[in-house]
Amino acid sequence: MPTQGMPEFARPNRAGDLTPFLRILLSGRTLDEAAAQAAFEEIASGHSTEAEMGAFLALMATRMPTVDEIVGAAKVMRANVARVPCTTDPRDVVDTAGTGGAPKTFNVSTLAAVVAAASGAKVAKHGNRSRTGRGSAEVLEKLGVDVNASLEIQAQCLDEASICFCFAIHHHPAARHVLPVRRALGVPTLFNLLGPLTNPAGAGRQVMGVYAGHFVRPIAESLVRLGASHAVVLHSDDGLDEISIAAPTRIAEVRNGEVTEWSIDPRRLGLERADPAELAPHSLEEAATLFVNILTGEERGARRAMVLVNAAAALYVGGIADSIETGIGIAAESIDFGKALATFELLREKSNGR
């Protein structure tokens, strides 16, 4: 029986209550930026129930999120991130983190980050563990990088090695409350898009791959409103959240407050082509060996080509190269002259406090 005088489904106001936002979504409407921000602030507070969070995220996942919803949520994530206290202007820091959720190849974005740092960019590589067991955190840890380094050590790595690794699990206290819900749902949610939009060093320059092509334009428009300095949002025609060497890659470029769209065809770049599925290592040990072989220059085939073009994109948004074509040559020199390997070794040293 409902409480006398109170409608059947009414409830007293309480901390973390997502009911007002659920009603909006259940009516078929979308959230404006202020409402999205308010909803995610409730989630970040830790007072929302798992049932409410699950319903909220599931309803959001039934359609494309709007730019208002992405921006409102990202602002909450950014306000709650554990910040890396680097001395570099965040507007000049580069990140190569993508959404994940696409077919797995190898550690392209992490290798691209190292090569870009060796070529003159300042890179705060945001990353996590992977469902494959050989994601950025696992491979770097296997190779001796302290992925659990303190914020101060991360800042030192960025300042002195030009690259740091920001392990996502240590930087997003606002997201920990919803983690069990995301795992239980087992489907992509808005949080998959928010991680790359919440770099712990405040990176204003990004190469952000997304797991589905329909996110390319909305994420680019969101980055404009979030104040990105220069970014490219991308998805390849063969389904990757990286620039592919087997198929054209669609790109939305954010620069000077505007979005322009174009594409990269690997045939026009003269890169060695291969099926990305054939490039994937089969174990953590194999992934770590491949990582080192690319940095030493021992690996000269299609895997190297894929790293070069993705590093070139990081150099382009980082202002080191005036085009991706130019960036490929700069990236190749960084490997061939030993700078990429030296940068990685310095990262490993500094991350361990030496």
Secondary structure by P-SEA (a helix, b strand, c coil): cccccccccccccccccaaaaaaaaaacccccaaaaaaaaaaaaaccccaaaaaaaaaaaacccccaaaaaaaaaaaaacccccccccccccbbbbccccccccccaaaaaaaaaaaaaccccccccccccccccaaaaaaaacccccccaaaaaaaaacccbbbbcccccccccccaaaaaaaaccccaaaaaaaacccccccccbbbbccccaaaaaaaaaaaacccbbbbbccccccccccccbbbbbbbbcccbbbbbcccccccccccccccccccccaaaaaaaaaaaaacccccaaaaaaaaaaaaaaaaacccccaaaaaaaaaaaaaaaaaaaaaaaaaaaaacc
